[in-house]
Amino acid sequence: IDNVTKKENIGVCLDTCHLNDSGVDLVNFDEYLNEFDAKIGVHYIKCIHINDSKNEKGAHKDRHENFGFGTIGFDTLINIQTLNLSDNNISYEGISVFSENYYKIKSTLKCLNLNSNLLNDNGIACLSKCDFANIEIIKLKRNNIGMDGIAHFIMLFVYMHCLVRLDLNENNLGSDGISLLTKKLNELKLLRRFVDNG
């Protein structure tokens, strides 16, 4: 990368099998990302190919296995697809930065945890600009989301083909917000999917 003139035209694909087989401890994936950021820069990561391995860590081979059936395991791999930003006092300013950069991680992220932050209706309106087409779980418990925030957020439901769980407990939706949310979920035939998944 150092020898490339137009660095904006290149990127890095991380492969979990390759990382495991080269000796990276994927249980501590965040530590690896910190190391990668210090040496190369995480902004170069354009995608993460998440797959399991037939080999023990450090085997220096390259034998892919189906997701969850190899030596890396389901629990480790699913954590790589989770972004946990809970309990970070994230408000409008923080979520604005997140929304501007979300496109960099949207292809691999399955679970977004924003529980216990300071998100209000303006923050949710900003978050609603993200492309959540691949996301399966969004956690927004214990924020300050009201009727206006829900009105913005439900517009995304049309594009959330993979969403199976949405946690909005302990917010300020009120009966009108809950009614609006339920109505939209019914219109899109999503309510049964949500109920079936808790």
WOGIUR-V183927 format. One record per residue. OMEGA is omega in radians with two decimals (* if undefined). Layout:
<<OMEGA> <OMEGA>>
This chain:
<<-3.14> <-3.09> <3.14> <-3.12> <-3.10> <-3.07> <-3.14> <-3.12> <-3.11> <3.11> <-3.10> <2.98> <3.05> <3.11> <-3.03> <3.08> <3.14> <3.13> <3.13> <-3.07> <3.09> <3.06> <3.14> <3.09> <-3.07> <3.04> <3.10> <-3.05> <3.13> <3.10> <3.11> <3.14> <3.09> <3.10> <3.12> <-3.12> <-3.13> <-3.07> <-3.01> <-3.09> <-3.10> <3.12> <3.08> <-3.14> <-3.14> <3.09> <3.06> <3.09> <-3.06> <3.09> <-3.11> <-3.11> <3.05> <-3.01> <3.02> <3.12> <3.09> <-3.09> <-3.13> <3.02> <3.07> <-3.12> <-3.10> <3.06> <3.11> <-3.07> <3.08> <-3.08> <-3.10> <-3.06> <3.10> <3.05> <-3.07> <-3.05> <3.12> <-3.10> <-3.10> <3.10> <3.10> <-3.11> <-3.12> <3.04> <-3.09> <3.11> <-3.11> <3.07> <-3.13> <-3.11> <-3.13> <3.11> <-3.08> <-3.09> <-3.14> <-3.11> <3.05> <3.11> <3.11> <-3.09> <3.14> <-3.06> <-3.06> <-3.11> <-3.11> <-3.06> <-2.98> <-3.08> <-3.10> <-3.03> <3.10> <-3.09> <3.09> <-3.11> <3.10> <3.12> <2.99> <3.04> <-3.08> <-3.09> <3.07> <-3.09> <3.11> <3.10> <3.12> <3.07> <3.10> <3.12> <-3.10> <3.09> <-3.10> <3.07> <-3.09> <-3.06> <-3.08> <-3.02> <-3.13> <-3.08> <3.02> <-3.14> <-3.12> <-3.09> <3.08> <2.97> <-3.14> <-3.05> <3.14> <-3.09> <-3.11> <3.11> <3.11> <3.12> <3.08> <-2.99> <-3.07> <3.08> <-3.14> <-3.02> <3.14> <-3.06> <-3.09> <-3.06> <-3.04> <-3.03> <3.11> <-3.13> <3.09> <-3.11> <3.11> <-3.13> <3.05> <3.00> <-3.11> <-3.08> <-3.06> <-3.10> <3.13> <3.12> <3.12> <3.12> <3.12> <3.13> <-3.13> <3.14> <-3.11> <3.11> <3.09> <3.13> <-3.09> <3.14> <-3.13> <-3.03> <3.14> <3.13> <-3.14> <-3.14> <-3.14> <-3.11> <3.08> <*>>
